[in-house]
């Protein structure tokens, strides 16, 4: 049963805020570089033959891309526990649900990542394409859960009360909706290309900044 604090303002712990904020910063940098500079160029290579050639010519690029995504997955676990501890005074059951959703998402994310090394040892163009297809398909399902996680985190931030937390909560919930819609679209609709997250992801950055501000704010700050 969810327990919501009845007094205001809610006192939120600084250390989990710092850990979560720094974890999100690490993820933003590492996952962004790995995905957009290493993985996405290979996915955009074209058909199976072009993709296999791109991998053969850029094995180092794929390897550091895999390493970067794996680092982001580790940070995801750290952030999940930090957010749980941070929001626990607000609503303990809801905070637990948010953390659990992120952990399950991370499990799917890791499952997606481990598909990529198969492209390095593939003996045919079709095998290379299949490895990347498995990676994308599993990650698409994971993003649905990640979107749900952000929706819950947005609700928790809103529960904190005050103008700033509610703005943060609304933006995080919008980001979550973007991920969820994109994940569902990519997983179940052929040719889906809307990519709402390109317009809604700002909520994650706002959350990161808010957490870091809370970490260094005076105890009485709202």
ZADO-1210 file (C-alpha; in nm, 4 decimals, padded with zeros to 6 digits):
<atoms>
<atom x="00.0000" y="00.0000" z="00.0000" code="UNK" pos="1"/>
<atom x="00.1368" y="00.3409" z="-00.0965" code="UNK" pos="2"/>
<atom x="00.2230" y="00.5674" z="00.1933" code="UNK" pos="3"/>
<atom x="00.2057" y="00.9406" z="00.1214" code="UNK" pos="4"/>
<atom x="00.3516" y="01.1862" z="00.3685" code="UNK" pos="5"/>
<atom x="00.0840" y="01.4174" z="00.5070" code="UNK" pos="6"/>
<atom x="00.3080" y="01.7039" z="00.6172" code="UNK" pos="7"/>
<atom x="00.4677" y="01.9684" z="00.3968" code="UNK" pos="8"/>
<atom x="00.7253" y="02.0310" z="00.2795" code="UNK" pos="9"/>
<atom x="00.8442" y="01.6751" z="00.2212" code="UNK" pos="10"/>
<atom x="01.2027" y="01.6236" z="00.3387" code="UNK" pos="11"/>
<atom x="01.3950" y="01.4424" z="00.0691" code="UNK" pos="12"/>
<atom x="01.7427" y="01.2917" z="00.1269" code="UNK" pos="13"/>
<atom x="02.0343" y="01.4641" z="-00.0425" code="UNK" pos="14"/>
<atom x="02.2710" y="01.1720" z="-00.0994" code="UNK" pos="15"/>
<atom x="02.0301" y="00.9683" z="-00.3172" code="UNK" pos="16"/>
<atom x="01.9532" y="01.2871" z="-00.5120" code="UNK" pos="17"/>
<atom x="02.3243" y="01.3354" z="-00.5788" code="UNK" pos="18"/>
<atom x="02.3787" y="00.9721" z="-00.6768" code="UNK" pos="19"/>
<atom x="02.0746" y="00.9704" z="-00.9062" code="UNK" pos="20"/>
<atom x="02.1649" y="01.3037" z="-01.0646" code="UNK" pos="21"/>
<atom x="02.5252" y="01.2026" z="-01.1318" code="UNK" pos="22"/>
<atom x="02.4105" y="00.8634" z="-01.2587" code="UNK" pos="23"/>
<atom x="02.1755" y="01.0295" z="-01.5049" code="UNK" pos="24"/>
<atom x="02.4579" y="01.2595" z="-01.6157" code="UNK" pos="25"/>
<atom x="02.6886" y="00.9639" z="-01.6796" code="UNK" pos="26"/>
<atom x="02.4133" y="00.7892" z="-01.8739" code="UNK" pos="27"/>
<atom x="02.3349" y="01.0968" z="-02.0837" code="UNK" pos="28"/>
<atom x="02.6984" y="01.1288" z="-02.1915" code="UNK" pos="29"/>
<atom x="02.8026" y="00.7650" z="-02.2245" code="UNK" pos="30"/>
<atom x="02.4826" y="00.6244" z="-02.3739" code="UNK" pos="31"/>
<atom x="02.4477" y="00.9221" z="-02.6061" code="UNK" pos="32"/>
<atom x="02.7986" y="00.8796" z="-02.7465" code="UNK" pos="33"/>
<atom x="02.7679" y="00.5011" z="-02.7719" code="UNK" pos="34"/>
<atom x="02.4290" y="00.5046" z="-02.9393" code="UNK" pos="35"/>
<atom x="02.4568" y="00.7991" z="-03.1755" code="UNK" pos="36"/>
<atom x="02.8253" y="00.7740" z="-03.2681" code="UNK" pos="37"/>
<atom x="02.8783" y="00.3968" z="-03.2658" code="UNK" pos="38"/>
<atom x="02.5551" y="00.1979" z="-03.2988" code="UNK" pos="39"/>
<atom x="02.3216" y="00.4200" z="-03.5011" code="UNK" pos="40"/>
<atom x="02.5678" y="00.4717" z="-03.7919" code="UNK" pos="41"/>
<atom x="02.5911" y="00.0935" z="-03.8307" code="UNK" pos="42"/>
<atom x="02.2128" y="00.0525" z="-03.8161" code="UNK" pos="43"/>
<atom x="02.1787" y="00.3189" z="-04.0834" code="UNK" pos="44"/>
<atom x="02.4248" y="00.1479" z="-04.3167" code="UNK" pos="45"/>
<atom x="02.1435" y="00.0008" z="-04.5279" code="UNK" pos="46"/>
<atom x="02.0733" y="-00.3593" z="-04.6245" code="UNK" pos="47"/>
<atom x="02.2363" y="-00.6695" z="-04.4775" code="UNK" pos="48"/>
<atom x="02.5381" y="-00.6557" z="-04.7069" code="UNK" pos="49"/>
<atom x="02.6069" y="-00.2879" z="-04.6367" code="UNK" pos="50"/>
<atom x="02.5634" y="-00.3410" z="-04.2637" code="UNK" pos="51"/>
<atom x="02.7986" y="-00.6396" z="-04.2628" code="UNK" pos="52"/>
<atom x="03.0590" y="-00.4377" z="-04.4506" code="UNK" pos="53"/>
<atom x="03.0211" y="-00.1470" z="-04.2098" code="UNK" pos="54"/>
<atom x="03.0727" y="-00.3801" z="-03.9122" code="UNK" pos="55"/>
<atom x="03.3745" y="-00.5434" z="-04.0765" code="UNK" pos="56"/>
<atom x="03.5308" y="-00.2021" z="-04.1351" code="UNK" pos="57"/>
<atom x="03.4385" y="-00.0640" z="-03.7909" code="UNK" pos="58"/>
<atom x="03.4763" y="-00.3489" z="-03.5412" code="UNK" pos="59"/>
<atom x="03.6446" y="-00.1173" z="-03.2921" code="UNK" pos="60"/>
<atom x="03.3549" y="00.1257" z="-03.3193" code="UNK" pos="61"/>
<atom x="03.1036" y="-00.1487" z="-03.2456" code="UNK" pos="62"/>
<atom x="03.3093" y="-00.2773" z="-02.9520" code="UNK" pos="63"/>
<atom x="03.3285" y="00.0594" z="-02.7784" code="UNK" pos="64"/>
<atom x="02.9617" y="00.1155" z="-02.8560" code="UNK" pos="65"/>
<atom x="02.8780" y="-00.2086" z="-02.6768" code="UNK" pos="66"/>
<atom x="03.1033" y="-00.1094" z="-02.3854" code="UNK" pos="67"/>
<atom x="02.9331" y="00.2302" z="-02.3639" code="UNK" pos="68"/>
<atom x="02.5850" y="00.0813" z="-02.3584" code="UNK" pos="69"/>
<atom x="02.6943" y="-00.1690" z="-02.0932" code="UNK" pos="70"/>
<atom x="02.8272" y="00.1169" z="-01.8798" code="UNK" pos="71"/>
<atom x="02.4926" y="00.2948" z="-01.9188" code="UNK" pos="72"/>
<atom x="02.3133" y="-00.0214" z="-01.8051" code="UNK" pos="73"/>
<atom x="02.5218" y="-00.0313" z="-01.4864" code="UNK" pos="74"/>
<atom x="02.4384" y="00.3351" z="-01.4257" code="UNK" pos="75"/>
<atom x="02.0700" y="00.2488" z="-01.4790" code="UNK" pos="76"/>
<atom x="02.0792" y="00.0086" z="-01.1857" code="UNK" pos="77"/>
<atom x="02.2459" y="00.2697" z="-00.9641" code="UNK" pos="78"/>
<atom x="01.9873" y="00.5318" z="-01.0655" code="UNK" pos="79"/>
<atom x="01.6995" y="00.2909" z="-00.9989" code="UNK" pos="80"/>
<atom x="01.8061" y="00.2360" z="-00.6374" code="UNK" pos="81"/>
<atom x="01.8925" y="00.6030" z="-00.5837" code="UNK" pos="82"/>
<atom x="01.5534" y="00.7217" z="-00.7109" code="UNK" pos="83"/>
<atom x="01.3796" y="00.4653" z="-00.4892" code="UNK" pos="84"/>
<atom x="01.5596" y="00.5977" z="-00.1821" code="UNK" pos="85"/>
<atom x="01.5072" y="00.9598" z="-00.2847" code="UNK" pos="86"/>
<atom x="01.1312" y="00.9323" z="-00.3373" code="UNK" pos="87"/>
<atom x="01.0611" y="00.6845" z="-00.0570" code="UNK" pos="88"/>
<atom x="00.9579" y="00.9618" z="00.1892" code="UNK" pos="89"/>
<atom x="00.6994" y="01.0823" z="-00.0650" code="UNK" pos="90"/>
<atom x="00.5225" y="00.7550" z="-00.1389" code="UNK" pos="91"/>
<atom x="00.7060" y="00.4378" z="-00.0479" code="UNK" pos="92"/>
<atom x="00.5048" y="00.1937" z="-00.2586" code="UNK" pos="93"/>
<atom x="00.5081" y="00.4176" z="-00.5658" code="UNK" pos="94"/>
<atom x="00.8821" y="00.4740" z="-00.5258" code="UNK" pos="95"/>
<atom x="00.9330" y="00.0975" z="-00.5109" code="UNK" pos="96"/>
<atom x="00.7278" y="00.0556" z="-00.8301" code="UNK" pos="97"/>
<atom x="00.9376" y="00.3181" z="-01.0083" code="UNK" pos="98"/>
<atom x="01.2593" y="00.1423" z="-00.9113" code="UNK" pos="99"/>
<atom x="01.1254" y="-00.1998" z="-01.0072" code="UNK" pos="100"/>
<atom x="01.0174" y="-00.0767" z="-01.3511" code="UNK" pos="101"/>
<atom x="01.3644" y="00.0637" z="-01.4169" code="UNK" pos="102"/>
<atom x="01.5334" y="-00.2587" z="-01.3041" code="UNK" pos="103"/>
<atom x="01.3133" y="-00.4682" z="-01.5356" code="UNK" pos="104"/>
<atom x="01.3823" y="-00.2225" z="-01.8183" code="UNK" pos="105"/>
<atom x="01.7553" y="-00.2532" z="-01.7503" code="UNK" pos="106"/>
<atom x="01.7303" y="-00.6326" z="-01.7667" code="UNK" pos="107"/>
<atom x="01.5768" y="-00.6012" z="-02.1141" code="UNK" pos="108"/>
<atom x="01.8369" y="-00.3400" z="-02.2099" code="UNK" pos="109"/>
<atom x="02.1176" y="-00.5780" z="-02.1128" code="UNK" pos="110"/>
<atom x="01.9468" y="-00.8592" z="-02.3044" code="UNK" pos="111"/>
<atom x="01.9426" y="-00.6311" z="-02.6080" code="UNK" pos="112"/>
<atom x="02.3087" y="-00.5354" z="-02.5687" code="UNK" pos="113"/>
<atom x="02.4284" y="-00.8967" z="-02.5536" code="UNK" pos="114"/>
<atom x="02.2845" y="-00.9524" z="-02.9016" code="UNK" pos="115"/>
<atom x="02.5385" y="-00.7145" z="-03.0559" code="UNK" pos="116"/>
<atom x="02.8609" y="-00.9188" z="-03.0106" code="UNK" pos="117"/>
<atom x="02.7072" y="-01.1797" z="-03.2415" code="UNK" pos="118"/>
<atom x="02.7507" y="-00.9295" z="-03.5246" code="UNK" pos="119"/>
<atom x="03.1275" y="-00.9339" z="-03.4677" code="UNK" pos="120"/>
<atom x="03.1569" y="-01.3086" z="-03.5151" code="UNK" pos="121"/>
<atom x="02.8882" y="-01.3465" z="-03.7804" code="UNK" pos="122"/>
<atom x="02.9708" y="-01.5652" z="-04.0793" code="UNK" pos="123"/>
<atom x="02.7080" y="-01.4183" z="-04.3111" code="UNK" pos="124"/>
<atom x="02.5473" y="-01.0851" z="-04.3907" code="UNK" pos="125"/>
<atom x="02.2115" y="-01.2200" z="-04.2746" code="UNK" pos="126"/>
<atom x="02.3560" y="-01.3057" z="-03.9330" code="UNK" pos="127"/>
<atom x="02.4832" y="-00.9502" z="-03.8900" code="UNK" pos="128"/>
<atom x="02.1423" y="-00.8091" z="-03.9768" code="UNK" pos="129"/>
<atom x="01.9704" y="-01.0567" z="-03.7447" code="UNK" pos="130"/>
<atom x="02.1912" y="-00.9523" z="-03.4511" code="UNK" pos="131"/>
<atom x="02.1027" y="-00.5863" z="-03.4954" code="UNK" pos="132"/>
<atom x="01.7345" y="-00.6697" z="-03.5493" code="UNK" pos="133"/>
<atom x="01.7264" y="-00.8607" z="-03.2198" code="UNK" pos="134"/>
<atom x="01.8967" y="-00.5699" z="-03.0455" code="UNK" pos="135"/>
<atom x="01.6402" y="-00.3199" z="-03.1740" code="UNK" pos="136"/>
<atom x="01.3374" y="-00.5410" z="-03.1110" code="UNK" pos="137"/>
<atom x="01.4283" y="-00.6166" z="-02.7502" code="UNK" pos="138"/>
<atom x="01.5195" y="-00.2549" z="-02.6774" code="UNK" pos="139"/>
<atom x="01.1865" y="-00.1380" z="-02.8228" code="UNK" pos="140"/>
<atom x="01.0010" y="-00.3500" z="-02.5687" code="UNK" pos="141"/>
<atom x="01.2316" y="-00.2213" z="-02.2970" code="UNK" pos="142"/>
<atom x="01.1512" y="00.1392" z="-02.3852" code="UNK" pos="143"/>
<atom x="00.7840" y="00.0754" z="-02.3101" code="UNK" pos="144"/>
<atom x="00.8822" y="-00.0119" z="-01.9538" code="UNK" pos="145"/>
<atom x="01.1226" y="00.2811" z="-01.9383" code="UNK" pos="146"/>
<atom x="00.8396" y="00.5110" z="-02.0398" code="UNK" pos="147"/>
<atom x="00.6215" y="00.3632" z="-01.7654" code="UNK" pos="148"/>
<atom x="00.9050" y="00.4204" z="-01.5179" code="UNK" pos="149"/>
<atom x="00.9272" y="00.7880" z="-01.6116" code="UNK" pos="150"/>
<atom x="00.5511" y="00.8279" z="-01.5818" code="UNK" pos="151"/>
<atom x="00.5701" y="00.6998" z="-01.2237" code="UNK" pos="152"/>
<atom x="00.8720" y="00.9193" z="-01.1452" code="UNK" pos="153"/>
<atom x="00.6829" y="01.2161" z="-01.2859" code="UNK" pos="154"/>
<atom x="00.3928" y="01.1382" z="-01.0529" code="UNK" pos="155"/>
<atom x="00.6316" y="01.1160" z="-00.7573" code="UNK" pos="156"/>
<atom x="00.7904" y="01.4521" z="-00.8389" code="UNK" pos="157"/>
<atom x="00.4414" y="01.6040" z="-00.8637" code="UNK" pos="158"/>
<atom x="00.3568" y="01.4629" z="-00.5176" code="UNK" pos="159"/>
<atom x="00.6506" y="01.6496" z="-00.3662" code="UNK" pos="160"/>
<atom x="00.4470" y="01.9676" z="-00.4033" code="UNK" pos="161"/>
<atom x="00.5539" y="02.3176" z="-00.4986" code="UNK" pos="162"/>
<atom x="00.5845" y="02.4782" z="-00.8387" code="UNK" pos="163"/>
<atom x="00.9287" y="02.3480" z="-00.9377" code="UNK" pos="164"/>
<atom x="00.8674" y="01.9807" z="-00.8500" code="UNK" pos="165"/>
<atom x="00.5335" y="01.9867" z="-01.0301" code="UNK" pos="166"/>
<atom x="00.6889" y="02.1342" z="-01.3439" code="UNK" pos="167"/>
<atom x="00.9596" y="01.8684" z="-01.3254" code="UNK" pos="168"/>
<atom x="00.6973" y="01.5993" z="-01.2721" code="UNK" pos="169"/>
<atom x="00.4917" y="01.7126" z="-01.5699" code="UNK" pos="170"/>
<atom x="00.7944" y="01.7231" z="-01.8026" code="UNK" pos="171"/>
<atom x="00.9202" y="01.3825" z="-01.6851" code="UNK" pos="172"/>
<atom x="00.5736" y="01.2328" z="-01.7386" code="UNK" pos="173"/>
<atom x="00.5635" y="01.3803" z="-02.0906" code="UNK" pos="174"/>
<atom x="00.9046" y="01.2240" z="-02.1603" code="UNK" pos="175"/>
<atom x="00.7738" y="00.8920" z="-02.0298" code="UNK" pos="176"/>
<atom x="00.4702" y="00.9107" z="-02.2556" code="UNK" pos="177"/>
<atom x="00.6999" y="00.9779" z="-02.5516" code="UNK" pos="178"/>
<atom x="00.9140" y="00.6718" z="-02.4777" code="UNK" pos="179"/>
<atom x="00.6095" y="00.4517" z="-02.4209" code="UNK" pos="180"/>
<atom x="00.4371" y="00.5581" z="-02.7435" code="UNK" pos="181"/>
<atom x="00.7579" y="00.5190" z="-02.9459" code="UNK" pos="182"/>
<atom x="00.8278" y="00.1790" z="-02.7910" code="UNK" pos="183"/>
<atom x="00.4772" y="00.0529" z="-02.8631" code="UNK" pos="184"/>
<atom x="00.4851" y="00.1963" z="-03.2138" code="UNK" pos="185"/>
<atom x="00.8227" y="00.0443" z="-03.2985" code="UNK" pos="186"/>
<atom x="00.7282" y="-00.2930" z="-03.1489" code="UNK" pos="187"/>
<atom x="00.3833" y="-00.3326" z="-03.3018" code="UNK" pos="188"/>
<atom x="00.3484" y="-00.0988" z="-03.6032" code="UNK" pos="189"/>
<atom x="00.5384" y="-00.1745" z="-03.9229" code="UNK" pos="190"/>
<atom x="00.7227" y="00.1291" z="-04.0516" code="UNK" pos="191"/>
<atom x="00.6653" y="00.3358" z="-03.7375" code="UNK" pos="192"/>
<atom x="00.8886" y="00.6446" z="-03.7519" code="UNK" pos="193"/>
<atom x="00.7236" y="00.9127" z="-03.5386" code="UNK" pos="194"/>
<atom x="01.0035" y="00.9326" z="-03.2756" code="UNK" pos="195"/>
<atom x="00.8216" y="01.1471" z="-03.0226" code="UNK" pos="196"/>
<atom x="01.1129" y="01.1147" z="-02.7825" code="UNK" pos="197"/>
<atom x="01.3107" y="01.3613" z="-02.9951" code="UNK" pos="198"/>
<atom x="01.0681" y="01.6262" z="-02.8727" code="UNK" pos="199"/>
<atom x="00.9927" y="01.4998" z="-02.5204" code="UNK" pos="200"/>
<atom x="01.3315" y="01.3832" z="-02.3872" code="UNK" pos="201"/>
<atom x="01.3966" y="01.7213" z="-02.2205" code="UNK" pos="202"/>
<atom x="01.2090" y="01.5951" z="-01.9152" code="UNK" pos="203"/>
<atom x="01.4983" y="01.3604" z="-01.8358" code="UNK" pos="204"/>
<atom x="01.7476" y="01.6470" z="-01.8435" code="UNK" pos="205"/>
<atom x="01.5212" y="01.8587" z="-01.6231" code="UNK" pos="206"/>
<atom x="01.4976" y="01.5708" z="-01.3751" code="UNK" pos="207"/>
<atom x="01.8770" y="01.5394" z="-01.3658" code="UNK" pos="208"/>
<atom x="01.9258" y="01.9106" z="-01.2996" code="UNK" pos="209"/>
<atom x="01.6515" y="01.9160" z="-01.0349" code="UNK" pos="210"/>
<atom x="01.8062" y="01.6215" z="-00.8508" code="UNK" pos="211"/>
<atom x="02.1486" y="01.7851" z="-00.8477" code="UNK" pos="212"/>
<atom x="01.9991" y="02.1129" z="-00.7248" code="UNK" pos="213"/>
<atom x="01.8148" y="01.9266" z="-00.4472" code="UNK" pos="214"/>
<atom x="02.1406" y="01.7519" z="-00.3538" code="UNK" pos="215"/>
<atom x="02.3165" y="02.0829" z="-00.2859" code="UNK" pos="216"/>
<atom x="02.0195" y="02.2885" z="-00.1649" code="UNK" pos="217"/>
<atom x="01.9712" y="02.3811" z="00.1987" code="UNK" pos="218"/>
<atom x="01.7499" y="02.1395" z="00.3938" code="UNK" pos="219"/>
<atom x="01.4656" y="02.3914" z="00.4053" code="UNK" pos="220"/>
<atom x="01.4612" y="02.4442" z="00.0280" code="UNK" pos="221"/>
<atom x="01.1401" y="02.3426" z="-00.1481" code="UNK" pos="222"/>
</atoms>
